[in-house]
């Protein structure tokens, strides 16, 4: 097992990072917070760079990269606390369209003319069992009715990939619904740059992506796994930025005539933070390569990655804020963009507890009947 | 990034497995005559070392005359994994094979290599490492055991403590002060001291578990005389060599810990399935989460270790390696604690001190045993200082 980036992957990551430092500065994130800027100018730049086409297969006019590269982009977008349109389009909509072989929509993603996201979770639950949204078939046409919440970049999506249940069979399938056929309620909330929205569908015309049948659950997992791992790495990217900012601050901030980073009480906390970030990074990369190689254990490793990202955000948000002292508590200091991005990630794509519970089931530790 | 080894590496692994199948020590002899100390080599262990040495499987990365076959780092890694999976110890004298012999090969003279290093590799001698003293634990450079030249001999006086395997070793790789006036890191030398030298006394230290088979010992030196040529390397250059010798196999030591934790984790999962049905659903959910958290740590350790290793193979820095000591020893401790806490009154059972049973899962004594790793070879607290100062660049206190 080799979990170090290849030279080409490292070069791509460095490219993402340097471009984002330039075109997604903290000032741009601040505009999302203070001026309801959706990051449209950033999106246009990202389209010019060809980034939305990264994971689109070459047959549909994309660059045809594997999932590792998509995950690296997600990590760097987290490092920049970037407006979430590109994260959602590359790690949520694109896997759905790939699984559905929807080359026509993929071609539009590749040219930057289609932005979108996954609309799965209801009442904060990220599992198919909780899907109450219905999909009804009339002849060859489907309509979908229900409400989705916490939809990532729902505010800027042109297309939603919606999980909905066929009441006839009880199976959940996946459906493409245009933004114009949905009611989008923005939920700027804690981190406005996530562009979260609740989305209401009322007999909305829907195009079938994944048929609601016995295979659907496994096929939808092939979408939620990359979505989950990308979000996990996105959180870790935000956490690494918190770590670097906090470490830099501890090296210059003086109290009692010495830099605070020389105190052993802080050193040990930095060692622990460093471990959490490296540990979560290693598991996320493990998950990314497992998905890229379509390893049979990819589902388990995706749970590991998100659970580890949860541990990481817990420590880094807490110590990052604490060790900045009063400074980190102020709106004017940029630190809170990453604190909020890291914390928000915990409740999207399944909480740590949800993923650990799923692991317990996979490991045979939960008895039948245990909720 | 990739999940699998390449074909050449897998072929190397198959070649080793085929040899291992034919030449490994039998499970029965290991069980009947277990090593009871880190410098105890039962007959089967001596024969096993010799077979591996002769076949070039003892240290695959070394040249054939040193018991190797000039293998690469990745090949060495799959070799170590294969040994562990087969349940065969590579050595019963890990400090001799992993630290002392390589240090003598690096810094010793040819006659010292012939007299001390090679016999350890061939399983003829075992060795212990004389470092810690009552006032020199984490602060090793504070050591006071003195060596004074008298004609063509060194005269040694002082005391070592926590010396693993001292009661069984044939010689000690001993750190001592040869210049009392130099600054503390500057006046340290390394001297090879046969354990049967007059004036050297070993007092085993009973441990809180398995007091019947202690591995740790105090070593008292009272006018112990050894030939002047037993000095390793340059006089007063011991501190630099210490950093070298402790760094030996640094790229690989993580693997032993990870493999041991994976074995424990597999045991815990098996064990958990036996005791979980007796719990109430609420208890079972708590227990399952405890076990899952440990499972995540186990996977994370391997991922972190492999990531650092890949960087090492590519010739880069591997900051992950600095994390592995504290992280793996603390995970090992946590695993043992949780396994014992869910084990009911069985957790109170004790086992005999035979080393092959020390790894049993679910006992509180096993939990206590794990503190050997969080305390020795640089305590977890020292590891955190090292990470903060050397990896993260925070200033010294």
Contacts between the chains, C-beta under 8 A, distances in Angstrom:
chain1	res1	chain2	res2	distance
A	1	B	2	7.4
A	1	B	3	5.5
A	1	B	4	7.5
A	1	B	5	7.9
A	1	B	302	7.8
A	1	B	303	7.9
A	1	B	306	4.8
A	2	B	1	5.8
A	2	B	2	5.1
A	2	B	306	7.1
A	2	B	310	4.7
A	3	B	1	5.7
A	3	B	303	5.8
A	3	B	306	5.1
A	3	B	307	4.0
A	3	B	310	6.0
A	4	B	1	6.7
A	4	B	307	5.8
A	4	B	310	3.6
A	4	B	311	5.3
A	4	B	314	6.6
A	5	B	1	6.3
A	6	B	1	6.7
A	9	B	1	6.9
A	68	B	1	5.9
A	247	B	392	6.1
A	247	B	394	7.7
A	250	B	394	6.9
A	251	B	393	7.3
A	251	B	394	6.8
A	251	B	395	7.6
A	258	B	395	8.0
A	259	B	395	6.1
A	261	B	388	7.9
A	261	B	394	4.3
A	261	B	395	6.4
A	262	B	394	6.6
A	262	B	395	4.5
A	262	B	396	6.9
A	262	B	397	5.5
A	263	B	397	7.1
A	264	B	385	6.9
A	264	B	397	5.8
A	266	B	394	7.8
A	267	B	384	6.5
A	267	B	385	6.1
A	267	B	388	3.5
A	267	B	389	7.2
A	267	B	394	5.5
A	267	B	397	8.0
A	268	B	381	7.2
A	268	B	384	4.5
A	268	B	385	7.7
A	268	B	388	7.1
A	270	B	387	7.8
A	270	B	388	5.2
A	270	B	392	5.6
A	270	B	394	6.5
A	271	B	323	7.9
A	271	B	326	7.5
A	271	B	383	7.6
A	271	B	384	3.9
A	271	B	385	7.8
A	271	B	387	4.1
A	271	B	388	5.1
A	271	B	392	7.5
A	272	B	384	7.4
A	274	B	323	7.1
A	274	B	387	6.2
A	274	B	391	7.1
A	274	B	392	6.2
A	275	B	323	5.2
A	275	B	326	7.7
A	275	B	327	5.9
A	275	B	387	7.8
A	278	B	304	6.1
A	278	B	307	8.0
A	278	B	319	7.6
A	278	B	320	5.9
A	278	B	323	6.2
A	279	B	300	4.7
A	279	B	303	7.9
A	279	B	304	5.8
A	279	B	327	7.5
A	280	B	300	8.0
A	281	B	307	7.9
A	282	B	300	6.3
A	282	B	303	3.8
A	282	B	304	4.4
A	282	B	306	7.7
A	282	B	307	4.8
A	282	B	320	7.4
A	283	B	296	7.7
A	283	B	299	6.6
A	283	B	300	5.3
A	283	B	303	5.2
A	285	B	1	6.2
A	285	B	303	7.2
A	285	B	307	6.9
A	286	B	299	7.5
A	286	B	303	4.4
A	288	B	1	7.4
A	289	B	1	4.4
A	289	B	2	6.5
A	289	B	3	5.9
A	290	B	3	6.6
A	292	B	1	7.7
A	293	B	2	7.1
A	293	B	3	5.4
A	295	B	3	5.9
A	301	B	299	7.8
A	304	B	296	5.6
A	304	B	299	5.4
A	304	B	300	7.5
A	307	B	292	8.0
A	307	B	296	5.6
A	308	B	296	6.3
A	308	B	300	6.1
A	353	B	289	7.9
A	356	B	289	5.8
A	356	B	292	4.8
A	356	B	293	7.0
A	356	B	296	7.5
A	357	B	288	7.9
A	357	B	289	7.7
A	359	B	292	4.8
A	359	B	295	6.7
A	359	B	296	7.4
A	360	B	285	8.0
A	360	B	288	4.0
A	360	B	289	6.8
A	360	B	291	7.5
A	360	B	292	5.0
A	363	B	269	6.4
A	363	B	291	7.3
A	363	B	292	6.8
A	363	B	295	6.5
A	364	B	269	8.0
A	364	B	273	6.4
A	365	B	269	7.9
A	365	B	272	6.3
A	365	B	273	7.6
A	365	B	276	6.6
A	365	B	284	7.8
A	365	B	287	7.6
A	365	B	288	4.0
A	365	B	291	5.8
A	365	B	292	6.9
A	366	B	284	7.3
A	366	B	285	7.6
A	366	B	288	5.8
A	367	B	276	7.4
A	367	B	277	6.9
A	367	B	281	7.4
A	367	B	284	6.5
A	369	B	281	7.5
A	370	B	281	5.2
A	370	B	284	6.1
A	370	B	285	6.5
A	371	B	281	7.8
